Amino acid sequence: MTVEIKKIGVFTSGGDSPGMNAAIRSVVRTCAYMKIDCMGIYRGYQGMIEGDFKPMDARSVNNIINKGGTILKSARSLEFQTKEGRKKAYDQLQSAGIDGLVVIGGDGSFTGALIFHKEYNVPIIGIPGTIDNDIFGTTYTLGFDTALNTVVEVIDKIRDTASSHNRLFFVEVMGRDVGHIALNAGVGAGAEEILIPEENLGLERLLESLKRSKASGKSSSIVVVAEGDKTGKNVFELKEYVEEHLPIYDCRVSVLGHMQRGGSPSCFDRVLASRMGVKAVEALLEGKSSLMVGIQDNKITLTPISKAIKGHTKIDKELMRVSDIMTV
């Protein structure tokens, strides 16, 4: 049975990413354009349980397209993982007259949305917001492009120091399960080696690569390491191993951490968020649910959330080949 949508709730969940505010803005203004009420839900699923709602109109989202983070805040909710918690959330939505939801987040947020829909038949559309770019069904997630630009800018600055002191820098970037940030930023910043979870290159290959770099006349080197890389136990162990076996290198470690999540979103992420927000509202008004908005071949698409959660993104083999060629 199709639910007539008169009021849409929008919320952000899980880790923040640049572009979330632009997506919120797009959802709210599309609702205003379609003459549909919109309700902002603060602090994700926890705010839904507590009824932390606020009506939003076109003016509510002035001057946020350029801001990082999320004005609706985000929180992880253990209570929502229980049936009792989800019942409270549903009752709050009913009380507020919210007929459909747009969730902006990653796979954990989508998993909760799918369970909630199955239990209470609340129409839900997802927008992928995560810097890791690890959601199946979209070429790019919100925040990925901005995170890349942040990482490349920082590595450029680190290289200045590396060159001045003839040092080897290990730069750890986010990517516990996937190496999209490390691979793309590594190529973009001209790293001498890139270590990612998908390819365990081994410590010996790393040493051989660094030896070649030294022999070819390079006085400094940058190694980009995804946090989930399995070459060593962690980036500090890698540093110690290289110092032990190649004492010619003066090694340093720089862990970029959460700075990758912050900052003003790039133009690409702002435009992508705007397109995704429009599509999410349109999909709800068309009676669709349990779908994630994505972009493939520069076209906005819809993928079942179940597939987005279960599917796996693949590392770009061509870009890995380019990386190997560039490190001569």
Phi, psi and omega in degrees: 000125182280133180269131176286126185268116177243337180216128182249135174259137178236138179209160176247148186214152179078203180293141180285160176209147178300134182109345179298318179296322178296325178290318176302312179304316181295316179298312183297315183286331174292320175300316179298318179297321181274001181060044176245139177291147179229138180237125175277131179252117185274145175063037171059219183294330179293319177294329177294318179297323184269358180070034181276075186246153176212127177299141181231139174233184186303326181280344180293340186246025175298140170058035176244351183298333183265001185261140174282179181070206180213126180292339179274000181062168179218149179205149175268136186239109174289329182295326181292341179284355177256154178298323180296319179295317180293327177295319177298317180299316180298317179298321179294319178296317179299316181298325181273354180073026179276123186262336183209160185231145168242118180252129179249112184179202183248202188294325177296318178296320180290325178298315177298320180296319182294317178298316181298319179295317181295325182281323188234003177058030174280122180297131183223135173238136181256145172240122185285111178239100178196137183286343185287343181059039188250026179255127179288142176103002176211140178290325181226139172258158179295129178103340183297312182296317179297316179300319178300313180297321178297313182297315181297319179298318180292318180296323176303319180288321178296323180297326177302316179291317180301317181291323181294329185245009181054051184250161171254123179251128167265119181249112180270129178242166180291154182141072183291321184246339182227155184249027183298317180295312183299314183294310182292315180292324179297316177293316182295330182262000178072037181294148179283334177209148180230124182246123185228158182298330185288338184228104177277097186284340179085151183292326182294319179295323178299315179298317180297319179297316181292325176297318179296319179300316180295316182294331182279358176105003179287129182266346178214160182215152174238127174244118179267127185237120171289142185300337180266007180300144185251014179295320176225175180295324176198175185295330180288326176293322177300314179302312182296322180296314180294318179299324181290319186263342177227073184297351178292341181266136170262106191260146175222157178238137174228115179261114187285329172057218191285353175299337180292337181274339188265182175099163179293131182295148178292165177302320180301313181293325178294316180292316180299316179298320179296317179294317182293321180297317178299314182295323181298314180293317180299320180297317178298317181292338177273004178085015181269157181202166178056037180237151175248135175282136178217181175229128178218130184054038179062019175245138178285129186233170175235131180233137175307133180302325179301322178286322180299324181285316187277334183288165181234133175284153181247142178289148183282103182296324179296321179291327176295321178296318177299319179300316180299319181293322185288345185269010180295000000 
